[in-house]
């Protein structure tokens, strides 16, 4: 298990990106959370097996139909918090 801390920038707020992220997390067996930040970016904390995280990240890089992902900042952690599901935080 690993944890990714991800900051996504571009056109990612007001376009359903958090819901898209949650659906991709469920699809790839990822737990954690996603939230909008005041600076217009989206913050994601994702936990799961390495291959699942890589597949999830690839989905996020492509983005949802109405989003435009311009940049992803990724920090990888070996320690996990043990989230049980993937939440949208407000």
Buried (B, 14 or more C-beta within 10 A) or exposed (E): EBBBBBBBBBBBBEBBBBEBBBBBBEEBEBBBBBBBEEEEBBBBBBBBEEEBBBBBBEBBEEBBEEBEBEEBEBEEEEEBEEBEEBBEEE
